[in-house]
Amino acid sequence: MENGRNINGLRSIRNRILIFSILVTLVPSIGMGWFWYDMTHRATTEKIEQKFVDLAAIVEREISLWLKECRYDLRVFANSFIVLDNLQAYYVDSGKTDPAGEKREDPHLQNIVTYLTLIKGQFPAYRRLVVLDRDGRMLAASDSQDSDRSIVLPDDWQGQVDRSHYVSGEVVFAGDDAIPLLPVGIPLYAPDKSVHLGFLVVEVELGNLQPLLRAAVPLTSGVQGIVALLTMDGRTVQAAASPEGGAGQSITLSQVAKLAETPRRLGRIVNGDQVRLVGLVSRFSELPWQLVIAENADDVFAGLLQARNRIILITVLLTIAIGGTAMIMAGQIIIPLESLTDGVLRVADGDLDVAVPVHRKDELGLVSGMFNEMVGRLKDNQAKLEQLATTDPLTGLANRKQIMADLAFHREYHRRYGTDFSILMMDIDYFKQVNDSYGHLAGDAVLVQLAQIFRDTLRILDCAGRYGGEEFLVILGKTESHQAVQVAERLRLSVAQHVFVHENLSLRATISVGVTGMRAEDGSTDLIDRADKALYEAKTGGRNRVVLG
């Protein structure tokens, strides 16, 4: 009886909801005030975000125009007969197309050095001009305090030339002052365009970008702001802050990374001085740079915060008598219900990483505890089912069903985007003899260790699966046939050199590999048949070999 009274009293969820429903009619101003604040806050946030995005677009456009001017200058310099004629004459005199001998004593190269030094004197923004041979070795450089410092062309220089006829390298920091420099290059060709002579590279001092950033701050009158130009790995190229000064004028690499998680979207961070900032990161399209724009959050939302405080004061004065009670009752009911509802919705969407906090002993506490226990069992069962459905239980590789699904995915990706891929069909040589001689447990150990060799050798975008018995299928994404042969050879050598161990037993094993690449008219069956035929040729040809089909 006592328990019944307790449940029917204030500990009853039904009664709590009833009391809260009565009280909530007395405090509508709280909801209206919060609604107004939320709407105003969103509008202010969207306005600031749009302003930052527009500002980033302006800065990127200005830097793009600045880069075009540099490229125009570079093309003018590169078309000079002094460079082309002397470079051709140097190759003719030296009798080679990739010179690496005595360069500084050659009179033709000295003519180029004189020309480059003259240009450098007329263009102080260019720290150094360098002529490279087509393998990237330095032939001639303008006189400067670091004229012997090497220049490294980017790995994708050929792709950059094909796209824009220019090469842009990574920003380097030269000298004791760590002056940021951007290498910009252009390929040099003979007048008839038949011979690639090398490259003309100019290192542009990026201090000229400071006025572009200065024009962007102060971002808002009376607001502390900062605009920083960074490389993709977080090194500062240039930065400009608003004249108001004060705290919050610097942000760390981790804070930039947090903003970069959602590019061109407004984010909130707290810097090392514990100053709250709002800002965003915008990535450039032409250069591997990112622009960081941030303002002091208190300054940006100062007017909104003042209005919010006034509304709160008025609301408190109007509802002080019952507001406290309503908040307590709402907290006891709404918060647990919201947690439980949120957990149920997440489970319904397939998210099983849910744990509802249990801080009470009433009906909600009981339901929350049982919910957590139920989700835990469901999560364990789902994990087991997923593993059984897609994974070979012995090797841990994809099973046949999964590897065939991966193959179908790669075929569809090839059909849509034309991306090449290849497959390897592998078979362990004389595996039956291993089972007959040493037992099936030893054979299983060979399969498990072979699967580990695959995991250690293949890339993350490759797929390996057990096709059946001692036969394996490997899918090499974005890989042409000749590259796939090289991968297969590496796998074959790794297996041949590996000592397979089972208990006190050590043995050797080899594999035969059939390789084939995707063709436009191929289906999954065609690919596998061709790889099977290549595997058969490898086995009939002596085993422990790779055959391209």
Summary of the structure (lengths in Angstrom):
residues: 549
radius of gyration: 34.4
end to end distance: 84.0
largest distance: 111.9
contacts: 1655
relative contact order: 0.07
helix: 51%
strand: 20%
